[in-house]
């Protein structure tokens, strides 16, 4: 409901209804401005190409974001709302993927990172075998490096690392190898499958607990 004076209008002329010759009014202020939209969301999904961010958004919020089997299918932010038991809801926003050199314009670039300023929590979404990184640790470090290149203050925000597509891991040895890599990371790690729903309940519960501690 706040009102802000951006430019002041001029004084209008009296018009022709007086029966006298019309007089011009006084000109108003002129100003060129640029409006920069920043999306407000509780949780932002940020990750590598093909990590299944759209699938995760759709599963959690019942959105209908197109899920396409190729990298960089998300070209603009996508929104959805998870309905909580208390009807408060959690607003999710998926951002386009990052790759090494996004801050230099590679891939879709990093100009969508500006929206992170309005978020309460960031999910770094990864997959066990990415085409854009040697391993999970490299993918994790790359995402943090790209965020840091854009604004180092963003790294002070709360993060969860979400390893998606765990349904593709078929052996115990593979799973143990993945878990071993993530133990050294400085953020909470969740192993999920957006396809089957495994691990999502724990992820959402931890998200809600985190919000109680954030503000």
N, CA and C of each residue as an Amber inpcrd file, in Angstrom:
protein
   645
   0.7870000  -1.2260000   0.0000000   0.0000000   0.0000000   0.0000000
   0.8170000   1.2720000   0.0000000   2.1600000   1.1370000   0.0560000
   2.9940000   2.3450000   0.0680000   2.9040000   3.0810000  -1.2680000
   2.9730000   4.4030000  -1.2060000   3.0000000   5.2280000  -2.4070000
   4.2950000   6.0250000  -2.4470000   4.8800000   6.0980000  -3.6250000
   6.1490000   6.8050000  -3.8030000   6.0230000   7.7560000  -4.9820000
   6.4640000   8.9950000  -4.8010000   6.4820000   9.9620000  -5.8930000
   7.7500000   9.7350000  -6.7110000   7.5800000   9.2700000  -7.9450000
   8.7260000   9.0410000  -8.8240000   9.0110000  10.2900000  -9.6410000
   7.9820000  10.8080000 -10.3180000   8.1000000  12.0790000 -11.0320000
   6.8440000  12.8990000 -10.7460000   6.9840000  14.1810000 -10.7640000
   5.8570000  15.0700000 -10.4630000   5.2350000  15.5900000 -11.7570000
   3.9160000  15.4750000 -11.8560000   3.2220000  15.9450000 -13.0470000
   3.1540000  17.4600000 -13.1180000   2.9340000  17.9830000 -14.3130000
   2.8490000  19.4320000 -14.4860000   1.4400000  19.9570000 -14.2370000
   1.3000000  21.2750000 -14.2600000  -0.0060000  21.9120000 -14.0840000
  -0.7240000  21.9610000 -15.4190000  -1.9460000  21.4400000 -15.4470000
  -2.7080000  21.4100000 -16.6910000  -3.2280000  22.7770000 -17.0870000
  -3.5290000  22.9560000 -18.3460000  -4.1230000  24.2050000 -18.8160000
  -5.6060000  24.2450000 -18.5010000  -6.2430000  25.4180000 -18.6130000
  -7.6600000  25.5620000 -18.2670000  -8.6040000  24.9320000 -19.2790000
  -8.1040000  24.6060000 -20.4920000  -8.9800000  24.0230000 -21.4920000
  -9.8240000  25.0660000 -22.2050000 -10.7590000  24.6220000 -23.0510000
 -11.5660000  25.5270000 -23.8630000 -12.9350000  25.8120000 -23.2680000
 -13.2730000  25.1430000 -22.1450000 -14.6270000  25.2850000 -21.6260000
 -14.8990000  26.6750000 -21.0540000 -13.8720000  27.5150000 -20.8530000
 -14.0690000  28.8710000 -20.3060000 -14.5310000  29.8490000 -21.3700000
 -14.4420000  29.4200000 -22.6220000 -14.8130000  30.3230000 -23.7030000
 -13.6960000  31.2550000 -24.1090000 -12.5910000  31.1630000 -23.4330000
 -11.4410000  31.9930000 -23.7460000 -10.3930000  31.1400000 -24.4710000
  -9.4630000  31.7600000 -25.1590000  -8.4180000  30.9920000 -25.8320000
  -7.6880000  30.0770000 -24.8380000  -7.4280000  28.8540000 -25.2740000
  -6.7790000  27.8660000 -24.4070000  -5.3380000  28.2610000 -24.1150000
  -4.9480000  28.0570000 -22.8790000  -3.5570000  28.2920000 -22.4920000
  -2.9120000  26.9670000 -22.1270000  -1.6700000  26.8180000 -22.5120000
  -0.9580000  25.5690000 -22.2210000  -0.6410000  25.4740000 -20.7310000
  -0.5560000  24.2560000 -20.2210000  -0.1530000  24.0460000 -18.8320000
   1.3530000  24.0570000 -18.6860000   1.8260000  23.7860000 -17.4720000
   3.2630000  23.7360000 -17.2020000   3.7490000  22.2900000 -17.3100000
   4.8830000  22.0910000 -17.9100000   5.3830000  20.7140000 -18.0890000
   5.7410000  20.0520000 -16.7520000   5.6200000  18.7270000 -16.7200000
   5.9990000  17.9740000 -15.5260000   7.4470000  17.5200000 -15.5930000
   7.8410000  16.7850000 -14.5810000   9.2130000  16.2670000 -14.5300000
   9.3570000  15.1000000 -15.5010000  10.5010000  14.9860000 -16.1460000
  10.7820000  13.8780000 -17.0630000  11.9270000  13.0420000 -16.4970000
  11.7380000  11.7350000 -16.4910000  12.7730000  10.8500000 -15.9530000
  12.6890000   9.4930000 -16.6250000  13.8130000   8.9850000 -17.0750000
  13.8690000   7.6250000 -17.6070000  14.2770000   6.6870000 -16.4650000
  13.4860000   5.6490000 -16.2380000  13.8010000   4.7140000 -15.1590000
  13.7780000   3.2900000 -15.6960000  14.4710000   2.4160000 -14.9840000
  14.4700000   0.9910000 -15.3180000  13.9940000   0.2300000 -14.0800000
  12.9610000  -0.5730000 -14.2450000  12.4310000  -1.3720000 -13.1510000
  13.0750000  -2.7550000 -13.1930000  13.6830000  -3.1510000 -12.1020000
  14.3840000  -4.4300000 -12.0330000  13.6070000  -5.3660000 -11.1090000
  12.9380000  -6.3410000 -11.6880000  12.1130000  -7.2680000 -10.9210000
  12.9760000  -8.3020000 -10.2070000  12.7020000  -8.5090000  -8.9210000
  13.3390000  -9.5960000  -8.1750000  12.2340000 -10.4620000  -7.5870000
  12.2410000 -11.7230000  -7.9660000  11.1960000 -12.6480000  -7.5470000
  11.3140000 -12.9280000  -6.0520000  10.1700000 -12.9860000  -5.3800000
  10.1280000 -13.3460000  -3.9700000   9.7130000 -14.8100000  -3.8670000
  10.5420000 -15.6300000  -3.2160000  10.2290000 -17.0480000  -3.0230000
  10.8690000 -17.5170000  -1.7180000  10.2920000 -18.5420000  -1.1360000
  10.8730000 -19.1150000   0.0750000  12.0940000 -19.9580000  -0.2570000
  11.9870000 -20.7530000  -1.3220000  13.0690000 -21.6630000  -1.7040000
  13.3790000 -21.4910000  -3.1840000  14.6530000 -21.3270000  -3.5010000
  15.0960000 -21.2780000  -4.8930000  15.8120000 -22.5870000  -5.2390000
  15.4750000 -23.1600000  -6.3890000  16.1340000 -24.3610000  -6.8930000
  17.1880000 -23.9370000  -7.9040000  18.4200000 -24.2640000  -7.6050000
  19.5400000 -23.8810000  -8.4650000  20.4300000 -25.0960000  -8.6380000
  20.8460000 -25.3880000  -9.8610000  21.6620000 -26.5830000 -10.0310000
  22.2840000 -26.7000000 -11.3980000  22.8160000 -27.8670000 -11.6630000
  23.4540000 -28.1640000 -12.9380000  22.4050000 -28.5930000 -13.9620000
  22.7280000 -28.4980000 -15.2510000  21.7660000 -28.9160000 -16.2810000
  21.4310000 -30.4070000 -16.1540000  20.1690000 -30.7180000 -16.2880000
  19.7480000 -32.1080000 -16.2690000  19.6380000 -32.7250000 -14.8970000
  19.7230000 -31.9130000 -13.8340000  19.6770000 -32.4540000 -12.4760000
  18.2580000 -32.7700000 -12.0120000  17.2640000 -32.3810000 -12.7950000
  15.8860000 -32.6910000 -12.4450000  15.2060000 -31.6440000 -11.5840000
  15.5890000 -30.3810000 -11.7510000  14.9610000 -29.3070000 -10.9750000
  13.4810000 -29.1640000 -11.3090000  13.1650000 -29.2360000 -12.5980000
  11.7620000 -29.1040000 -13.0090000  10.9270000 -30.2550000 -12.4630000
  11.4820000 -31.4570000 -12.5000000  10.7710000 -32.6190000 -11.9640000
  10.5320000 -32.4600000 -10.4690000  11.5310000 -31.9360000  -9.7610000
  11.4010000 -31.7180000  -8.3220000  10.3310000 -30.6630000  -8.0440000
  10.3470000 -29.5840000  -8.8100000   9.3440000 -28.5280000  -8.6430000
   7.9400000 -29.0780000  -8.8860000   7.7850000 -29.8540000  -9.9330000
   6.4700000 -30.4120000 -10.2600000   5.9830000 -31.3890000  -9.1960000
   6.8890000 -32.2140000  -8.6790000   6.5020000 -33.2030000  -7.6690000
   6.0860000 -32.5290000  -6.3690000   6.8150000 -31.5030000  -5.9750000
   6.5260000 -30.8300000  -4.7100000   5.2890000 -29.9430000  -4.7990000
   5.1040000 -29.2720000  -5.9010000   4.0770000 -28.2360000  -5.9750000
   2.9340000 -28.5530000  -6.9430000   3.0230000 -29.6850000  -7.6230000
   2.0180000 -30.0590000  -8.6240000   1.9300000 -29.0220000  -9.7420000
   3.0320000 -28.3800000 -10.0130000   3.0990000 -27.4670000 -11.1530000
   3.1340000 -28.2890000 -12.4370000   3.0740000 -27.6020000 -13.5370000
   3.1130000 -28.2860000 -14.8250000   4.2150000 -27.7170000 -15.7030000
   5.3980000 -27.5770000 -15.0800000   6.5540000 -27.0880000 -15.8280000
   7.0060000 -28.1970000 -16.7920000   7.2220000 -27.8760000 -18.0650000
   7.6510000 -28.9060000 -19.0170000   8.9620000 -29.5580000 -18.5820000
   8.9860000 -30.8840000 -18.5930000  10.1970000 -31.6430000 -18.2780000
  10.7250000 -32.2470000 -19.5790000  11.8510000 -31.7230000 -20.0340000
  12.3970000 -32.1660000 -21.3200000  13.7400000 -32.8690000 -21.1120000
  14.0080000 -33.9130000 -21.8790000  15.2050000 -34.7360000 -21.6730000
  16.4780000 -34.1730000 -22.2890000  16.7040000 -32.8720000 -22.1090000
  17.9470000 -32.2860000 -22.5880000  18.3040000 -31.0920000 -21.7080000
  19.6100000 -30.7590000 -21.6410000  20.0630000 -29.6600000 -20.7610000
  19.5150000 -28.3070000 -21.1890000  19.4370000 -27.4000000 -20.2280000
  19.0320000 -26.0050000 -20.4320000  17.5940000 -25.8830000 -20.9510000
  16.7420000 -26.8250000 -20.5670000  15.3480000 -26.7410000 -21.0020000
  14.6090000 -25.6170000 -20.2760000  15.0710000 -25.2640000 -19.0880000
  14.4720000 -24.1440000 -18.3570000  15.1930000 -22.8550000 -18.7380000
  14.4800000 -21.9820000 -19.4160000  15.0790000 -20.7420000 -19.9150000
  14.7160000 -19.5200000 -19.0890000  13.7690000 -19.6660000 -18.1740000
  13.3240000 -18.5420000 -17.3360000  12.8350000 -19.1130000 -16.0110000
  12.7800000 -18.3000000 -14.9520000  12.3160000 -18.7860000 -13.6530000
  10.9130000 -19.3900000 -13.7230000  10.7240000 -20.4770000 -12.9620000
   9.4340000 -21.1620000 -12.8910000   9.0030000 -21.2320000 -11.4270000
   7.6990000 -21.0080000 -11.1900000   7.1970000 -20.9270000  -9.8210000
   6.2250000 -22.0540000  -9.4890000   6.1270000 -22.3430000  -8.1850000
   5.1590000 -23.3000000  -7.6860000   5.0340000 -23.1400000  -6.1830000
   3.9270000 -23.6300000  -5.6070000   3.6990000 -23.5140000  -4.1720000
   3.4130000 -24.8880000  -3.5770000   4.1710000 -25.2440000  -2.5600000
   3.9370000 -26.4780000  -1.8100000   2.9270000 -26.1760000  -0.7070000
   1.8580000 -26.9560000  -0.6490000   0.8050000 -26.7240000   0.3330000
   1.1270000 -27.4460000   1.6350000   1.3540000 -26.6870000   2.6850000
   1.6670000 -27.2540000   3.9880000   0.3790000 -27.5690000   4.7470000
   0.5160000 -28.3340000   5.8360000  -0.6470000 -28.7230000   6.6320000
  -1.3510000 -27.5280000   7.2600000  -0.5810000 -26.4510000   7.5320000
  -1.1890000 -25.2680000   8.1560000  -1.6760000 -24.2500000   7.1200000
  -1.6700000 -24.6580000   5.8390000  -2.1650000 -23.8430000   4.7380000
  -1.3170000 -22.5880000   4.4890000  -0.1460000 -22.5240000   5.1100000
   0.7250000 -21.3640000   4.8800000   1.3550000 -21.4310000   3.4920000
   1.8220000 -22.6030000   3.1280000   2.4240000 -22.7820000   1.8140000
   3.8860000 -22.3750000   1.7760000   4.6550000 -23.0340000   0.9200000
   6.0640000 -22.6980000   0.6870000   6.2160000 -22.3940000  -0.7980000
   6.6490000 -21.1800000  -1.1130000   6.8260000 -20.7670000  -2.5040000
   8.1880000 -21.2230000  -3.0200000   8.1800000 -21.9910000  -4.1140000
   9.4020000 -22.4710000  -4.7440000   9.6100000 -21.7590000  -6.0730000
  10.8730000 -21.5100000  -6.4100000  11.2150000 -20.9260000  -7.7010000
  12.4130000 -21.6590000  -8.2840000  12.2320000 -22.2030000  -9.4650000
  13.3390000 -22.8600000 -10.1700000  14.0290000 -21.8530000 -11.0780000
  15.3530000 -21.7630000 -10.9770000  16.1290000 -20.8730000 -11.8340000
  16.8460000 -21.6870000 -12.9120000  17.1460000 -21.0790000 -14.0580000
  17.8970000 -21.7720000 -15.1010000  19.2420000 -22.2830000 -14.5810000
  19.7330000 -23.3410000 -15.2100000  20.9330000 -24.0380000 -14.7390000
  22.2060000 -23.2000000 -14.8610000  23.1750000 -23.5690000 -14.0550000
  24.5090000 -22.9640000 -14.1110000  25.5290000 -24.0080000 -14.5630000
  26.5400000 -23.5460000 -15.2850000  27.6800000 -24.3830000 -15.6410000
  28.9490000 -23.5880000 -15.3730000  30.0860000 -24.2490000 -15.4980000
  31.3590000 -23.5600000 -15.3230000  31.4630000 -22.4150000 -16.3320000
  31.6710000 -21.2150000 -15.8560000  31.7880000 -20.0580000 -16.7330000
  30.4790000 -19.3410000 -16.9980000  29.4500000 -19.6620000 -16.2230000
  28.1670000 -18.9600000 -16.4030000  28.3290000 -17.4580000 -16.1990000
  29.2370000 -17.0700000 -15.2760000  29.4530000 -15.6450000 -15.0180000
  30.0990000 -14.9370000 -16.2100000  30.6230000 -15.7400000 -17.1720000
  31.1970000 -15.1770000 -18.3910000  30.2170000 -15.2610000 -19.5620000
  29.0020000 -15.7060000 -19.2650000  27.9770000 -15.7800000 -20.3050000
  27.7870000 -17.1490000 -20.9140000  28.4900000 -18.1630000 -20.4050000
  28.3370000 -19.5050000 -20.9410000  26.9910000 -20.0970000 -20.5380000
  26.4640000 -20.9670000 -21.3910000  25.1580000 -21.5480000 -21.1040000
  24.0870000 -20.4690000 -21.1500000  23.2030000 -20.4880000 -20.1760000
  22.1630000 -19.4660000 -20.0850000  22.7000000 -18.2170000 -19.3960000
  23.8970000 -18.3160000 -18.8070000  24.4570000 -17.1900000 -18.0740000
  24.0260000 -17.2050000 -16.6180000  24.3750000 -16.1560000 -15.9070000
  24.0660000 -16.1210000 -14.4670000  23.2060000 -14.9200000 -14.0710000
  22.6020000 -14.2270000 -15.0320000  21.8690000 -13.0020000 -14.6790000
  20.5930000 -13.2950000 -13.8920000  20.1580000 -14.5610000 -13.8370000
  18.9820000 -14.8800000 -13.0270000  19.3350000 -15.0180000 -11.5370000
  20.6190000 -15.0110000 -11.2290000  21.0230000 -15.1500000  -9.8280000
  20.5880000 -13.9580000  -8.9800000  20.2550000 -12.8570000  -9.5980000
  19.8160000 -11.6750000  -8.8420000  18.6120000 -12.0000000  -7.9610000
  17.7990000 -12.9650000  -8.3930000  16.5830000 -13.2920000  -7.6470000
  16.8860000 -13.9470000  -6.2960000  18.0760000 -14.5040000  -6.1290000
  18.4110000 -15.1610000  -4.8610000  18.3440000 -14.2000000  -3.6810000
  18.4360000 -12.9150000  -3.9640000  18.4150000 -11.9030000  -2.9020000
  17.1260000 -11.9560000  -2.1020000  16.0410000 -12.4260000  -2.7140000
  14.7490000 -12.4250000  -2.0560000  14.3760000 -13.7960000  -1.4960000
  15.3240000 -14.7340000  -1.4510000  15.0160000 -16.0860000  -1.0010000
  15.3760000 -16.3300000   0.4530000  14.6970000 -17.3050000   1.0680000
  14.9850000 -17.6910000   2.4480000  15.9060000 -18.9000000   2.5160000
  15.8730000 -19.7310000   1.4780000  16.6610000 -20.9620000   1.4530000
  16.9570000 -21.3150000   0.0010000  18.1320000 -21.8650000  -0.2330000
  18.5380000 -22.2490000  -1.5920000  18.8200000 -23.7450000  -1.6230000
  18.1860000 -24.4460000  -2.5660000  18.5040000 -25.8440000  -2.8240000
  19.5270000 -25.8920000  -3.9520000  20.6850000 -26.4610000  -3.7080000
  21.6300000 -26.7590000  -4.7760000  21.2990000 -28.1710000  -5.2610000
  20.7170000 -28.2780000  -6.4360000  20.2300000 -29.5600000  -6.9470000
  21.2670000 -30.1720000  -7.8850000  21.6950000 -31.3760000  -7.5510000
  22.7110000 -32.0940000  -8.3230000  22.1860000 -33.4670000  -8.7020000
  22.8820000 -34.1140000  -9.6210000  22.5930000 -35.5000000  -9.9480000
  23.8850000 -36.3000000  -9.8150000  23.7940000 -37.6000000  -9.5470000
  25.0000000 -38.4050000  -9.3010000  26.0100000 -38.3750000 -10.4380000
  25.5310000 -38.3780000 -11.6840000  26.4460000 -38.4010000 -12.8280000
  26.0920000 -37.2750000 -13.7770000  26.7900000 -36.1540000 -13.6620000
  26.5020000 -34.9970000 -14.4990000  27.4510000 -34.9420000 -15.6880000
  26.9430000 -34.4910000 -16.8220000  27.7710000 -34.3210000 -18.0120000
  28.6220000 -33.0550000 -17.9260000  28.3360000 -32.2220000 -16.9180000
  28.9830000 -30.9160000 -16.8400000  29.9740000 -30.8120000 -15.6800000
  30.2900000 -31.9390000 -15.0510000  31.2650000 -31.9430000 -13.9510000
  31.8580000 -33.3480000 -13.8230000  33.0840000 -33.4130000 -13.2890000
  33.7550000 -34.7120000 -13.1360000  33.0350000 -35.5920000 -12.1220000
  32.5910000 -34.9600000 -11.0380000  31.9140000 -35.7070000  -9.9870000
  31.0380000 -34.7480000  -9.1840000  30.3900000 -35.2830000  -8.1670000
  29.4920000 -34.4680000  -7.3570000  30.2090000 -33.3080000  -6.6890000
  31.3810000 -33.5700000  -6.1600000  32.1190000 -32.5230000  -5.4500000
  32.4710000 -31.3740000  -6.3800000  32.9200000 -31.6930000  -7.5950000
  33.2450000 -30.6400000  -8.5640000  32.0010000 -29.8340000  -8.9300000
  30.8620000 -30.5200000  -9.0840000  29.6180000 -29.8270000  -9.4040000
  29.2090000 -28.9010000  -8.2620000  29.3480000 -29.3860000  -7.0350000
  29.0190000 -28.5910000  -5.8530000  29.9100000 -27.3450000  -5.7650000
  31.2060000 -27.5240000  -5.9550000  32.1420000 -26.4020000  -5.8890000
  31.8910000 -25.4060000  -7.0210000  31.5390000 -25.9300000  -8.2050000
  31.2850000 -25.0600000  -9.3460000  30.0920000 -24.1480000  -9.0830000
  29.0160000 -24.7100000  -8.5350000  27.8310000 -23.9030000  -8.2470000
  28.1480000 -22.7960000  -7.2470000  28.8740000 -23.1370000  -6.1920000
  29.2290000 -22.1360000  -5.1910000  30.1510000 -21.0700000  -5.7830000
  31.0490000 -21.4940000  -6.6800000  31.9670000 -20.5420000  -7.3090000
  31.2160000 -19.5590000  -8.2080000  30.2350000 -20.0530000  -8.9490000
  29.4610000 -19.1740000  -9.8310000  28.6190000 -18.1870000  -9.0210000
  28.0670000 -18.6590000  -7.9140000  27.3030000 -17.7600000  -7.0360000
  28.2220000 -16.6980000  -6.4540000  29.4060000 -17.1110000  -6.0210000
  30.3800000 -16.1870000  -5.4410000  30.8240000 -15.1370000  -6.4650000
  30.9720000 -15.5520000  -7.7290000  31.3770000 -14.6170000  -8.7830000
  30.3310000 -13.5500000  -9.0150000  29.0660000 -13.8970000  -8.7420000
  27.9820000 -12.9330000  -8.9310000  27.8420000 -12.0180000  -7.7250000
  27.7750000 -12.6070000  -6.5320000  27.6400000 -11.8290000  -5.3010000
  28.0560000 -12.7190000  -4.1320000  29.1940000 -12.4200000  -3.5380000
  29.7210000 -13.2630000  -2.4650000  28.8160000 -13.2700000  -1.2360000
  27.9840000 -12.2480000  -1.0770000  27.0640000 -12.2200000   0.0650000
  25.9950000 -13.3030000  -0.0280000  25.7050000 -13.7700000  -1.2550000
  24.6950000 -14.8150000  -1.4140000  25.1190000 -16.1270000  -0.7570000
  26.4310000 -16.3410000  -0.6370000  26.9190000 -17.5780000  -0.0210000
  26.6720000 -17.6040000   1.4860000  26.2890000 -16.4730000   2.0510000
  25.9750000 -16.4170000   3.4760000  24.5490000 -16.8890000   3.7580000
  23.7830000 -17.1150000   2.7160000  22.4060000 -17.5590000   2.8870000
  22.3530000 -19.0500000   3.2010000  21.2540000 -19.5190000   3.7930000
  21.1270000 -20.9470000   4.0990000  21.0360000 -21.7840000   2.8190000
  21.7680000 -22.8980000   2.8120000  21.7770000 -23.8000000   1.6660000
  21.4410000 -25.2170000   2.0960000  20.7270000 -25.9440000   1.2480000
  20.6060000 -27.3950000   1.3090000  21.1570000 -27.9330000  -0.0060000
  21.9020000 -29.0150000   0.0560000  22.3200000 -29.6840000  -1.1660000
  21.3990000 -30.8750000  -1.3800000  20.7870000 -30.9410000  -2.5470000
  19.8130000 -31.9880000  -2.8540000  20.3470000 -32.8360000  -4.0020000
  20.7080000 -34.0820000  -3.6990000  21.1940000 -35.0070000  -4.7190000
  19.9860000 -35.7760000  -5.2540000  19.5870000 -35.4390000  -6.4550000
  18.3930000 -36.0170000  -7.0720000  18.7620000 -37.2540000  -7.9010000
  17.7470000 -37.9360000  -8.4000000  17.8910000 -39.1050000  -9.2770000
  18.5940000 -40.2740000  -8.5960000  18.3990000 -40.4000000  -7.2880000
  19.0080000 -41.5170000  -6.5740000  18.3650000 -42.8530000  -6.9540000
  17.2340000 -42.8040000  -7.6270000  16.6210000 -44.0430000  -8.1050000
  17.4500000 -44.7090000  -9.1990000  18.3840000 -43.9520000  -9.7910000
  19.2570000 -44.5110000 -10.8180000  20.4640000 -45.2390000 -10.2270000
  20.6860000 -45.0640000  -8.9310000  21.7930000 -45.7430000  -8.2500000
  21.2980000 -47.1140000  -7.8010000  21.8590000 -48.1380000  -8.3950000
  21.3250000 -49.4910000  -8.1910000  22.1250000 -50.3570000  -7.2410000
  23.3540000 -49.9520000  -6.9170000  24.1740000 -50.7900000  -6.0450000
  24.5370000 -50.0610000  -4.7530000  24.7550000 -50.8150000  -3.7170000
  25.1270000 -50.2590000  -2.4250000  26.4790000 -49.5640000  -2.4980000
  27.3870000 -50.1200000  -3.2910000  28.7320000 -49.5520000  -3.4250000
  28.6690000 -48.1530000  -4.0420000  27.8320000 -47.9920000  -5.0580000
  27.6800000 -46.6820000  -5.6940000  27.1140000 -45.6620000  -4.7150000
  26.1290000 -46.0670000  -3.9450000  25.5070000 -45.1700000  -2.9790000
  26.5080000 -44.7500000  -1.9090000  27.2920000 -45.6970000  -1.4060000
  28.2940000 -45.3860000  -0.3870000  29.3470000 -44.4150000  -0.9240000
  29.7080000 -44.5680000  -2.1980000  30.6940000 -43.6780000  -2.8170000
  30.1650000 -42.2490000  -2.8740000  28.8920000 -42.1150000  -3.2240000
  28.2660000 -40.7860000  -3.2920000  28.1800000 -40.1570000  -1.9090000
  27.7530000 -40.9290000  -0.9320000  27.6250000 -40.4140000   0.4310000
  28.9790000 -40.0080000   1.0000000  30.0260000 -40.7300000   0.6300000
  31.3790000 -40.4100000   1.1080000  31.8340000 -39.0490000   0.5830000
  31.5070000 -38.7590000  -0.6750000  31.8810000 -37.4640000  -1.2490000
  31.2100000 -36.3050000  -0.5160000  29.9550000 -36.4930000  -0.1850000
  29.1720000 -35.3830000   0.3630000  29.4220000 -35.1210000   1.8480000
  30.0310000 -36.0610000   2.5570000  30.2670000 -35.8860000   3.9930000
  31.1900000 -34.7110000   4.2930000  32.0290000 -34.3360000   3.3340000
  32.9940000 -33.2620000   3.5530000  32.4120000 -31.8840000   3.2290000
  31.1940000 -31.8400000   2.7320000  30.5980000 -30.5590000   2.3640000
  30.1010000 -29.8290000   3.6060000  29.9940000 -28.5140000   3.4970000
  29.6390000 -27.6870000   4.6450000  28.1560000 -27.3130000   4.6610000
  27.3170000 -28.1400000   4.0180000  25.8710000 -27.8940000   4.0000000
  25.1430000 -29.2090000   4.2540000  23.8990000 -29.1350000   4.7450000
  23.1100000 -30.3600000   4.8820000  22.8510000 -30.9860000   3.5030000
  22.9680000 -32.3120000   3.4170000  22.7930000 -33.0190000   2.1440000
  21.6020000 -33.9650000   2.2390000  20.7670000 -33.9570000   1.1840000
  19.5960000 -34.8170000   1.1330000  19.6370000 -35.6380000  -0.1490000
  19.3940000 -36.9320000  -0.0180000  19.3800000 -37.8280000  -1.1630000
  17.9320000 -38.1400000  -1.5000000  17.5160000 -37.7790000  -2.7110000
  16.1080000 -37.8980000  -3.0600000  15.9340000 -38.4790000  -4.4590000
  14.6940000 -38.7470000  -4.7740000  14.2850000 -39.0560000  -6.1410000
  12.9760000 -38.3290000  -6.3950000  13.0130000 -37.3240000  -7.2570000
  11.7860000 -36.5970000  -7.6050000  10.8260000 -37.5170000  -8.3440000
  11.3620000 -38.5380000  -8.9970000  10.5350000 -39.4590000  -9.7730000
   9.7220000 -40.3890000  -8.8780000  10.3710000 -40.9510000  -7.8480000
   9.6820000 -41.9040000  -6.9770000   9.1510000 -41.2690000  -5.6940000
   9.6820000 -40.0840000  -5.3470000   9.2650000 -39.4160000  -4.1160000
  10.1110000 -39.7590000  -2.9170000  11.0840000 -40.6450000  -3.0780000
  11.9380000 -41.0350000  -1.9480000  12.7240000 -39.8300000  -1.4360000
  12.7330000 -39.6390000  -0.1190000  13.5090000 -38.5880000   0.5210000
  12.8480000 -37.2250000   0.5570000  11.7110000 -37.0570000  -0.1100000
  11.0890000 -35.7310000  -0.1810000  10.4600000 -35.3180000   1.1530000
   9.9020000 -36.2670000   1.8720000   9.2790000 -35.9410000   3.1610000
  10.3180000 -35.3760000   4.1240000  11.4740000 -36.0130000   4.2000000
  12.5460000 -35.5390000   5.0750000  13.0350000 -34.1610000   4.6320000
  13.1180000 -33.9450000   3.3190000  13.5740000 -32.6610000   2.7830000
  12.6170000 -31.5400000   3.1780000  11.3260000 -31.7610000   3.0100000
  10.3380000 -30.7340000   3.3400000  10.3010000 -30.4680000   4.8420000
  10.3580000 -31.5150000   5.6440000  10.3500000 -31.3360000   7.0940000
  11.5600000 -30.5310000   7.5540000  12.7170000 -30.8120000   6.9860000
  13.9370000 -30.0730000   7.3360000  13.8420000 -28.6220000   6.8710000
  13.2040000 -28.4020000   5.7450000  13.0030000 -27.0420000   5.2290000
  12.1320000 -26.2290000   6.1830000  11.0540000 -26.8250000   6.6520000
  10.1580000 -26.1180000   7.5720000  10.8480000 -25.8190000   8.9060000
  11.6450000 -26.7640000   9.3890000  12.3990000 -26.5170000  10.6310000
  13.4210000 -25.4000000  10.4310000  14.0240000 -25.3710000   9.2500000
  15.0140000 -24.3330000   8.9520000  14.3760000 -22.9580000   8.9630000
  13.1740000 -22.8480000   8.4370000  12.4980000 -21.5680000   8.3900000
  12.2170000 -21.0240000   9.8130000  11.9380000 -21.9050000  10.7190000
  11.6860000 -21.4780000  12.1010000  12.9280000 -20.8720000  12.7290000
  14.0950000 -21.2870000  12.2280000  15.3570000 -20.7960000  12.7760000
  15.8930000 -19.5860000  12.0200000  15.3920000 -19.3880000  10.7670000
  15.8960000 -18.2750000   9.9600000  15.2730000 -16.9620000  10.3930000
  13.9060000 -16.9220000  10.4530000  13.1990000 -15.7500000  11.0030000
  11.7650000 -16.1030000  11.3270000
